[in-house]
Amino acid sequence: MKTALYFIICLLICFVSSEAVGQQKKKKFKGNKGTSKREMRKRQEEANKRNPNTNAFNPVQSMGARQNDARDDLLWHSESANTVYDKAGNISLTSPSRYGLKPGLELSSVLPLNYWVPNLFIKKRWLNTKWYISTRHGLYSGTPGFNWAQKNGYKTIADTSWAVPFLLTARNEIMLSRLISKNNTCSRAQPYVIITLGLGADYGVAFDDNDLEEIDEHFLANRSAPLTGNGLLTYAKLRADWQINGYLVLGGAFRYYYGDFTGQHAFEQQTDLQTFILPAFSVSIGYNLSYANYNLSKRMAIIPSFDLTWHFGRRQGREKGLFKSKMF
């Protein structure tokens, strides 16, 4: 009888011990499960620090992620109301090179043009929801370019007998962009069309005797007044950028100019197609068309356009919520 009692007690002890061990294992498993995401995130951050350029603007996509989510720096053109990411941007051959000073604040300049026309602009983003609003302000000077034209015999731009003063031109512009999304769920809004409206004015001042005149060339005659320090130029623009797929964007713009130039009215239309040839390099090709009644035999002119851009920096994380994603 005592032997049977001892046997039953031993079985009870073994059962209770096994249950305790099982509970400890479950707690340990739950603890590991709760910290696994943090551990993975920490490891990813450490990997990014060791290789900061590995996923610049192109982070590793999770399983099931859409291919067109891989990049979002193409869609927001320099002429749109959005700004580049903080400490990110691009260096371009013919279009503005940009750098994000801080969120919502962008510095830009057409770098190759600085040899002839030193230029610097700053854009401030005031609103970034489904609507984007920003203002851009800047200064440029045509004095080095006119001096260069005189020395090299370009008399149609600046005759050798003309007085070329120090010139300074100010630009002020306001831009309004509207994004159109293909997915309006609460988890993510992925824009694929950006519509931009803009109004701006350039005004140039000469600080000495000035003999400069209007330049009789398409794309230059309408810009001559502020460039030569002889008056005001105002303009309105309408632009659309369409993301065909994750690495291909088609953009087009229509501009109307009014100011102190022959005919007082001018129209320009621009179209460009941009794509990536390498993870950090994009190329764009297109054309620029001008129509106006200048002192020229032809009212219309068209020239091809080409641009090569290097993108640098890291794409920021997206905000959660409808239309709150940080796009560029």
Backbone hydrogen bonds in HBPLUS format (Angstrom, degrees):
<---DONOR---> <-ACCEPTOR-->    atom                        ^
c    i                          cat <-CA-CA->   ^        H-A-AA   ^      H-
h    n   atom  resd res      DA  || num        DHA   H-A  angle D-A-AA Bond
n    s   type  num  typ     dist DA aas  dist angle  dist       angle   num
A0005-LEU N   A0001-MET O   3.06 MM   4  6.37 156.2  2.11 148.3 154.8     1
A0006-TYR N   A0002-LYS O   2.88 MM   4  6.16 163.8  1.90 155.9 159.6     2
A0007-PHE N   A0003-THR O   2.99 MM   4  6.18 152.9  2.06 144.4 152.1     3
A0008-ILE N   A0004-ALA O   2.98 MM   4  6.28 153.8  2.05 147.7 153.9     4
A0009-ILE N   A0005-LEU O   2.99 MM   4  6.27 162.0  2.02 153.3 158.1     5
A0010-CYS N   A0006-TYR O   2.99 MM   4  6.21 157.6  2.04 148.6 154.5     6
A0011-LEU N   A0007-PHE O   3.07 MM   4  6.36 154.1  2.14 145.2 151.8     7
A0012-LEU N   A0008-ILE O   3.03 MM   4  6.34 157.0  2.08 150.3 156.2     8
A0013-ILE N   A0009-ILE O   2.99 MM   4  6.30 158.6  2.04 150.8 156.4     9
A0014-CYS N   A0010-CYS O   3.00 MM   4  6.24 161.5  2.03 150.5 155.2    10
A0015-PHE N   A0011-LEU O   2.97 MM   4  6.17 155.5  2.03 148.6 155.4    11
A0016-VAL N   A0012-LEU O   2.97 MM   4  6.20 166.9  1.98 154.8 157.5    12
A0017-SER N   A0013-ILE O   2.99 MM   4  6.13 161.0  2.03 149.6 155.1    13
A0018-SER N   A0014-CYS O   3.00 MM   4  6.16 159.0  2.04 146.0 151.4    14
A0019-GLU N   A0015-PHE O   3.06 MM   4  6.32 153.9  2.13 147.9 154.7    15
A0020-ALA N   A0016-VAL O   3.08 MM   4  6.32 155.0  2.14 147.5 154.0    16
A0021-VAL N   A0017-SER O   3.01 MM   4  6.29 161.6  2.05 152.0 156.7    17
A0022-GLY N   A0018-SER O   3.01 MM   4  6.19 154.9  2.08 142.8 149.8    18
A0023-GLN N   A0019-GLU O   2.98 MM   4  6.25 155.6  2.04 148.2 154.0    19
A0024-GLN N   A0020-ALA O   3.05 MM   4  6.32 157.9  2.10 149.2 154.8    20
A0025-LYS N   A0021-VAL O   3.04 MM   4  6.33 153.5  2.11 147.4 154.4    21
A0026-LYS N   A0022-GLY O   3.00 MM   4  6.27 153.0  2.07 146.6 153.9    22
A0027-LYS N   A0023-GLN O   2.94 MM   4  6.22 160.6  1.98 151.8 156.5    23
A0028-LYS N   A0024-GLN O   2.97 MM   4  6.16 157.6  2.02 145.6 152.0    24
A0029-PHE N   A0025-LYS O   2.89 MM   4  6.09 153.3  1.96 144.8 152.3    25
A0030-LYS N   A0026-LYS O   2.86 MM   4  6.13 158.6  1.91 150.7 156.4    26
A0031-GLY N   A0027-LYS O   2.87 MM   4  6.08 155.4  1.93 146.8 154.1    27
A0032-ASN N   A0028-LYS O   2.97 MM   4  6.23 156.1  2.03 145.9 151.8    28
A0033-LYS N   A0029-PHE O   2.89 MM   4  6.13 151.7  1.97 145.2 153.7    29
A0034-GLY N   A0030-LYS O   2.92 MM   4  6.14 151.3  2.00 148.9 155.8    30
A0035-THR N   A0031-GLY O   3.25 MM   4  6.45 141.9  2.40 141.0 150.0    31
A0036-SER N   A0032-ASN O   3.00 MM   4  5.90 118.8  2.39 140.5 154.4    32
A0039-GLU N   A0035-THR O   2.91 MM   4  6.13 157.2  1.96 154.4 161.2    33
A0040-MET N   A0036-SER O   2.89 MM   4  6.11 159.3  1.94 150.7 156.2    34
A0041-ARG N   A0037-LYS O   2.90 MM   4  6.07 159.3  1.95 147.6 153.3    35
A0042-LYS N   A0038-ARG O   2.88 MM   4  6.05 155.1  1.94 145.2 152.3    36
A0043-ARG N   A0039-GLU O   2.90 MM   4  6.14 159.6  1.94 149.0 154.4    37
A0044-GLN N   A0040-MET O   2.91 MM   4  6.13 153.4  1.98 145.0 152.7    38
A0045-GLU N   A0041-ARG O   2.92 MM   4  6.17 157.4  1.98 149.2 154.6    39
A0046-GLU N   A0042-LYS O   2.96 MM   4  6.22 156.1  2.02 148.2 154.8    40
A0047-ALA N   A0043-ARG O   2.91 MM   4  6.15 152.3  1.99 144.5 152.3    41
A0048-ASN N   A0044-GLN O   2.89 MM   4  6.16 152.0  1.96 146.5 154.3    42
A0049-LYS N   A0045-GLU O   2.97 MM   4  6.24 148.8  2.07 144.2 152.2    43
A0050-ARG N   A0046-GLU O   3.05 MM   4  6.34 152.2  2.13 144.3 151.5    44
A0051-ASN N   A0047-ALA O   2.94 MM   4  6.16 149.1  2.04 145.8 154.6    45
A0054-THR N   A0051-ASN O   3.19 MM   3  5.55 169.2  2.20 118.0 121.1    46
A0058-ASN N   A0055-ASN O   2.96 MM   3  4.91 165.8  1.98 116.4 119.1    47
A0065-ALA N   A0062-SER O   3.01 MM   3  5.50 159.2  2.05 137.1 137.3    48
A0069-ASP N   A0066-ARG O   3.06 MM   3  5.54 162.6  2.09 114.7 119.0    49
A0070-ALA N   A0067-GLN O   3.13 MM   3  5.68 167.6  2.15 118.1 121.4    50
A0080-SER N   A0077-HIS O   2.98 MM   3  5.26 164.2  2.01 113.2 116.4    51
A0085-TYR N   A0328-PHE O   2.61 MM 243  5.55  95.3  2.32 145.2 131.7    52
A0088-ALA N   A0085-TYR O   3.16 MM   3  5.13 149.4  2.26 128.2 121.0    53
A0087-LYS N   A0100-GLY O   2.75 MM  13  4.90 165.7  1.77 135.9 135.9    54
A0100-GLY N   A0088-ALA O   2.88 MM  12  5.49 154.1  1.94 161.3 169.1    55
A0089-GLY N   A0312-PHE O   3.14 MM 223  5.63 160.2  2.18 145.7 141.1    56
A0312-PHE N   A0089-GLY O   3.06 MM 223  5.63 167.0  2.08 139.0 143.0    57
A0090-ASN N   A0098-ARG O   3.03 MM   8  5.35 150.3  2.12 132.8 139.7    58
A0098-ARG N   A0090-ASN O   2.97 MM   8  5.35 134.7  2.18 132.7 146.6    59
A0091-ILE N   A0310-TRP O   2.89 MM 219  5.28 152.7  1.96 146.6 155.6    60
A0310-TRP N   A0091-ILE O   2.92 MM 219  5.28 165.8  1.94 150.2 153.5    61
A0093-LEU N   A0308-LEU O   3.08 MM 215  5.46 134.0  2.30 139.6 153.1    62
A0097-SER N   A0109-SER O   2.81 MM  12  5.40 171.0  1.82 141.3 140.6    63
A0109-SER N   A0097-SER O   2.99 MM  12  5.40 145.7  2.12 144.4 154.9    64
A0099-TYR N   A0107-LEU O   2.87 MM   8  5.28 141.2  2.02 152.7 161.7    65
A0107-LEU N   A0099-TYR O   2.91 MM   8  5.28 169.7  1.92 156.8 158.8    66
A0101-LEU N   A0105-LEU O   3.02 MM   4  5.68 132.0  2.26 138.4 151.2    67
A0105-LEU N   A0102-LYS O   2.95 MM   3  5.38 154.4  2.01 150.9 145.4    68
A0125-ARG N   A0104-GLY O   2.87 MM  21  4.85 173.7  1.87 147.6 148.9    69
A0106-GLU N   A0123-LYS O   2.95 MM  17  5.07 165.6  1.97 150.3 154.7    70
A0123-LYS N   A0106-GLU O   2.78 MM  17  5.07 162.8  1.81 150.0 156.0    71
A0108-SER N   A0121-PHE O   2.90 MM  13  5.19 162.9  1.92 147.6 148.3    72
A0121-PHE N   A0108-SER O   2.91 MM  13  5.19 159.0  1.96 159.8 159.1    73
A0113-LEU N   A0110-VAL O   3.17 MM   3  5.60 129.9  2.43 109.9 122.7    74
A0114-ASN N   A0111-LEU O   3.02 MM   3  5.44 157.2  2.07 115.1 122.2    75
A0116-TRP N   A0113-LEU O   3.05 MM   3  5.68 135.5  2.26 116.4 125.9    76
A0117-VAL N   A0113-LEU O   2.66 MM   4  5.60 169.6  1.67 172.6 168.9    77
A0145-GLY N   A0116-TRP O   2.78 MM  29  3.99 116.0  2.20 151.0 132.4    78
A0141-SER N   A0118-PRO O   3.11 MM  23  5.67 143.0  2.25 147.8 158.5    79
A0120-LEU N   A0139-LEU O   3.09 MM  19  5.75 151.2  2.17 161.4 169.7    80
A0139-LEU N   A0120-LEU O   3.05 MM  19  5.75 151.1  2.13 159.3 164.8    81
A0122-ILE N   A0137-HIS O   2.83 MM  15  5.53 159.2  1.87 159.6 166.0    82
A0137-HIS N   A0122-ILE O   2.96 MM  15  5.53 161.5  2.00 153.1 157.0    83
A0124-LYS N   A0135-THR O   2.85 MM  11  5.45 162.2  1.88 162.7 167.7    84
A0135-THR N   A0124-LYS O   2.97 MM  11  5.45 151.1  2.06 146.8 153.7    85
A0126-TRP N   A0133-ILE O   2.73 MM   7  5.51 160.3  1.76 152.4 159.3    86
A0127-LEU N   A0133-ILE O   3.29 MM   6  5.04 150.4  2.39 139.2 138.3    87
A0133-ILE N   A0127-LEU O   3.13 MM   6  5.04 149.6  2.23 125.9 131.4    88
A0129-THR N   A0131-TRP O   3.00 MM   2  5.04 169.5  2.02 146.6 143.6    89
A0179-LEU N   A0130-LYS O   3.28 MM  49  5.90 169.9  2.29 165.7 168.7    90
A0132-TYR N   A0177-SER O   2.83 MM  45  4.94 164.1  1.85 147.8 149.9    91
A0177-SER N   A0132-TYR O   2.81 MM  45  4.94 164.0  1.83 145.2 150.9    92
A0134-SER N   A0175-MET O   3.06 MM  41  5.38 159.9  2.10 149.8 153.6    93
A0175-MET N   A0134-SER O   2.88 MM  41  5.38 170.4  1.89 160.6 161.1    94
A0136-ARG N   A0173-GLU O   2.83 MM  37  5.11 159.4  1.87 142.6 148.4    95
A0173-GLU N   A0136-ARG O   2.89 MM  37  5.11 145.0  2.01 153.9 159.9    96
A0138-GLY N   A0171-ARG O   2.99 MM  33  5.14 148.3  2.09 144.1 145.6    97
A0171-ARG N   A0138-GLY O   2.89 MM  33  5.14 161.0  1.93 142.9 144.2    98
A0140-TYR N   A0169-THR O   2.94 MM  29  5.28 149.1  2.03 146.0 154.0    99
A0169-THR N   A0140-TYR O   2.78 MM  29  5.28 158.5  1.83 166.5 172.7   100
A0146-PHE N   A0142-GLY O   3.07 MM   4  6.33 158.7  2.12 160.4 166.5   101
A0147-ASN N   A0143-THR O   3.04 MM   4  6.22 161.4  2.07 157.7 162.9   102
A0148-TRP N   A0144-PRO O   2.97 MM   4  6.12 153.9  2.04 142.8 150.2   103
A0149-ALA N   A0145-GLY O   2.95 MM   4  6.18 153.5  2.02 144.3 151.3   104
A0150-GLN N   A0146-PHE O   3.04 MM   4  6.27 154.9  2.11 146.3 152.0   105
A0151-LYS N   A0147-ASN O   3.12 MM   4  6.37 162.5  2.15 149.5 153.5   106
A0152-ASN N   A0148-TRP O   3.06 MM   4  6.21 142.8  2.20 145.9 155.8   107
A0154-TYR N   A0149-ALA O   2.91 MM   5  4.95 159.5  1.95 150.2 149.7   108
A0153-GLY N   A0150-GLN O   3.39 MM   3  5.37 168.4  2.40 103.2 106.0   109
A0157-ILE N   A0154-TYR O   3.10 MM   3  5.69 149.5  2.20 111.6 120.3   110
A0158-ALA N   A0154-TYR O   3.05 MM   4  6.33 171.6  2.06 157.2 159.0   111
A0162-TRP N   A0159-ASP O   3.08 MM   3  5.46 162.0  2.11 113.7 119.4   112
A0211-ASP N   A0163-ALA O   3.10 MM  48  5.18 167.9  2.11 148.6 145.2   113
A0207-PHE N   A0166-PHE O   3.03 MM  41  5.55 162.4  2.06 160.9 166.5   114
A0168-LEU N   A0205-VAL O   3.07 MM  37  5.48 156.5  2.12 153.7 160.8   115
A0205-VAL N   A0168-LEU O   2.90 MM  37  5.48 155.7  1.96 143.9 151.3   116
A0170-ALA N   A0203-TYR O   2.99 MM  33  5.52 160.9  2.03 149.3 147.7   117
A0203-TYR N   A0170-ALA O   3.02 MM  33  5.52 156.6  2.07 151.6 159.1   118
A0172-ASN N   A0201-ALA O   3.11 MM  29  5.65 157.7  2.16 155.6 162.6   119
A0201-ALA N   A0172-ASN O   2.99 MM  29  5.65 149.0  2.09 153.9 163.9   120
A0174-ILE N   A0199-LEU O   2.92 MM  25  5.55 161.1  1.95 162.4 168.1   121
A0199-LEU N   A0174-ILE O   3.04 MM  25  5.55 156.7  2.10 156.0 163.5   122
A0176-LEU N   A0197-LEU O   2.82 MM  21  5.20 162.4  1.85 157.3 161.5   123
A0197-LEU N   A0176-LEU O   2.78 MM  21  5.20 162.1  1.81 153.2 158.6   124
A0178-ARG N   A0195-ILE O   2.76 MM  17  5.20 150.8  1.84 149.2 159.3   125
A0195-ILE N   A0178-ARG O   2.97 MM  17  5.20 170.9  1.98 150.3 152.2   126
A0180-ILE N   A0193-VAL O   2.88 MM  13  5.19 149.6  1.98 160.4 161.6   127
A0192-TYR N   A0180-ILE O   2.96 MM  12  6.23 161.8  1.99 170.4 164.8   128
A0182-LYS N   A0190-GLN O   3.32 MM   8  6.17 164.9  2.35 144.6 141.8   129
A0243-GLN N   A0192-TYR O   2.82 MM  51  4.96 168.9  1.83 146.4 150.3   130
A0194-ILE N   A0241-ASP O   2.90 MM  47  5.17 153.8  1.97 145.8 154.3   131
A0241-ASP N   A0194-ILE O   2.93 MM  47  5.17 151.5  2.01 144.1 153.1   132
A0196-THR N   A0239-ARG O   2.76 MM  43  4.97 167.4  1.77 151.0 152.2   133
A0239-ARG N   A0196-THR O   2.83 MM  43  4.97 164.1  1.86 148.9 152.8   134
A0198-GLY N   A0237-LYS O   3.05 MM  39  5.06 148.3  2.16 143.5 141.7   135
A0237-LYS N   A0198-GLY O   2.92 MM  39  5.06 156.2  1.98 141.2 143.8   136
A0200-GLY N   A0235-TYR O   3.01 MM  35  5.44 159.7  2.06 154.7 154.7   137
A0235-TYR N   A0200-GLY O   3.00 MM  35  5.44 155.0  2.06 148.4 147.5   138
A0202-ASP N   A0233-LEU O   2.77 MM  31  5.18 159.9  1.81 154.8 161.9   139
A0233-LEU N   A0202-ASP O   2.92 MM  31  5.18 156.0  1.97 156.6 161.0   140
A0204-GLY N   A0231-GLY O   3.37 MM  27  5.99 166.5  2.39 160.5 160.3   141
A0217-GLU N   A0215-ILE O   2.83 MM   2  5.72 134.1  2.04 109.3  94.8   142
A0220-LEU N   A0217-GLU O   3.11 MM   3  5.39 155.4  2.18 123.6 128.4   143
A0221-ALA N   A0217-GLU O   2.85 MM   4  5.53 154.3  1.91 176.6 168.1   144
A0223-ARG N   A0220-LEU O   3.10 MM   3  5.11 130.7  2.35  97.2 110.9   145
A0224-SER N   A0221-ALA O   3.23 MM   3  5.13 159.8  2.28 101.5 107.5   146
A0227-LEU N   A0223-ARG O   3.23 MM   4  6.18 153.3  2.30 146.7 154.3   147
A0228-THR N   A0224-SER O   2.73 MM   4  5.68 156.1  1.78 161.3 162.7   148
A0230-ASN N   A0225-ALA O   2.73 MM   5  4.71 151.1  1.81 155.5 154.8   149
A0229-GLY N   A0226-PRO O   3.40 MM   3  5.03 153.1  2.48  91.3  98.9   150
A0260-ASP N   A0232-LEU O   3.20 MM  28  6.05 159.0  2.25 168.8 175.1   151
A0234-THR N   A0258-TYR O   2.84 MM  24  5.34 169.2  1.85 161.6 165.0   152
A0258-TYR N   A0234-THR O   2.90 MM  24  5.34 164.5  1.93 154.7 154.6   153
A0236-ALA N   A0256-TYR O   2.97 MM  20  5.34 150.7  2.06 147.4 156.6   154
A0256-TYR N   A0236-ALA O   2.90 MM  20  5.34 162.7  1.93 158.4 163.3   155
A0238-LEU N   A0254-PHE O   2.92 MM  16  5.30 152.0  2.00 152.5 161.3   156
A0254-PHE N   A0238-LEU O   2.84 MM  16  5.30 156.1  1.90 152.1 160.3   157
A0240-ALA N   A0252-GLY O   2.92 MM  12  5.53 159.9  1.96 162.0 168.1   158
A0252-GLY N   A0240-ALA O   2.95 MM  12  5.53 155.2  2.01 158.7 166.4   159
A0242-TRP N   A0250-LEU O   2.81 MM   8  5.23 171.7  1.82 156.8 159.4   160
A0250-LEU N   A0242-TRP O   2.90 MM   8  5.23 161.1  1.94 155.8 156.3   161
A0244-ILE N   A0248-LEU O   2.91 MM   4  5.56 128.7  2.17 142.8 157.7   162
A0245-ASN N   A0248-LEU O   3.44 MM   3  5.40 161.1  2.48 137.7 140.7   163
A0249-VAL N   A0274-GLN O   2.94 MM  25  5.28 165.2  1.96 155.2 159.9   164
A0274-GLN N   A0249-VAL O   2.89 MM  25  5.28 170.9  1.90 161.9 163.6   165
A0251-GLY N   A0272-ASP O   2.88 MM  21  5.35 176.2  1.88 168.8 169.6   166
A0272-ASP N   A0251-GLY O   2.92 MM  21  5.35 162.0  1.96 149.4 152.4   167
A0253-ALA N   A0270-GLN O   2.79 MM  17  5.10 154.6  1.86 146.4 151.3   168
A0270-GLN N   A0253-ALA O   2.89 MM  17  5.10 163.4  1.91 146.9 151.5   169
A0255-ARG N   A0268-GLU O   2.85 MM  13  5.15 167.7  1.87 157.3 159.1   170
A0268-GLU N   A0255-ARG O   3.01 MM  13  5.15 158.7  2.06 143.0 146.6   171
A0257-TYR N   A0266-ALA O   2.85 MM   9  5.02 168.3  1.86 149.8 151.4   172
A0266-ALA N   A0257-TYR O   3.08 MM   9  5.02 144.3  2.21 139.0 139.8   173
A0259-GLY N   A0264-GLN O   3.28 MM   5  5.26 145.4  2.41 125.2 134.2   174
A0261-PHE N   A0259-GLY O   3.03 MM   2  5.80 132.0  2.27 104.9  90.9   175
A0264-GLN N   A0261-PHE O   2.96 MM   3  5.19 145.7  2.08 122.5 133.2   176
A0267-PHE N   A0291-TYR O   2.92 MM  24  5.18 157.5  1.97 149.7 156.6   177
A0291-TYR N   A0267-PHE O   2.80 MM  24  5.18 158.6  1.85 159.2 159.4   178
A0269-GLN N   A0289-LEU O   2.86 MM  20  5.08 153.1  1.93 138.3 146.6   179
A0289-LEU N   A0269-GLN O   2.79 MM  20  5.08 160.8  1.83 154.8 160.9   180
A0271-THR N   A0287-TYR O   3.16 MM  16  5.68 161.8  2.19 156.7 160.4   181
A0287-TYR N   A0271-THR O   2.97 MM  16  5.68 149.4  2.07 153.7 163.0   182
A0273-LEU N   A0285-ILE O   2.84 MM  12  5.53 158.1  1.89 155.5 160.6   183
A0285-ILE N   A0273-LEU O   3.07 MM  12  5.53 148.6  2.17 143.2 147.9   184
A0275-THR N   A0283-VAL O   2.93 MM   8  5.62 159.0  1.98 155.1 160.3   185
A0283-VAL N   A0275-THR O   2.76 MM   8  5.62 156.3  1.81 165.8 173.4   186
A0277-ILE N   A0281-PHE O   3.01 MM   4  5.95 147.9  2.12 141.4 151.5   187
A0278-LEU N   A0281-PHE O   3.34 MM   3  4.97 168.6  2.35 141.4 139.2   188
A0281-PHE N   A0278-LEU O   3.15 MM   3  4.97 148.3  2.26 101.5 110.9   189
A0311-HIS N   A0280-ALA O   2.79 MM  31  5.17 170.0  1.80 158.6 162.1   190
A0282-SER N   A0309-THR O   2.89 MM  27  5.21 159.0  1.93 147.5 154.6   191
A0309-THR N   A0282-SER O   2.88 MM  27  5.21 172.5  1.89 157.0 158.1   192
A0284-SER N   A0307-ASP O   2.92 MM  23  5.16 158.7  1.97 148.5 150.6   193
A0307-ASP N   A0284-SER O   2.97 MM  23  5.16 149.5  2.06 150.3 149.4   194
A0286-GLY N   A0305-SER O   3.06 MM  19  4.98 145.7  2.18 139.5 134.8   195
A0305-SER N   A0286-GLY O   2.90 MM  19  4.98 154.9  1.97 122.5 118.8   196
A0288-ASN N   A0303-ILE O   2.84 MM  15  5.41 156.0  1.89 161.6 169.4   197
A0303-ILE N   A0288-ASN O   2.94 MM  15  5.41 159.2  1.98 153.8 160.4   198
A0290-SER N   A0301-ALA O   2.79 MM  11  5.25 164.2  1.81 161.9 164.8   199
A0301-ALA N   A0290-SER O   2.98 MM  11  5.25 149.7  2.07 144.1 149.8   200
A0292-ALA N   A0299-ARG O   2.94 MM   7  5.28 155.7  2.00 148.0 154.8   201
A0324-LYS N   A0321-GLY O   3.36 MM   3  5.46 158.1  2.41 126.2 120.7   202
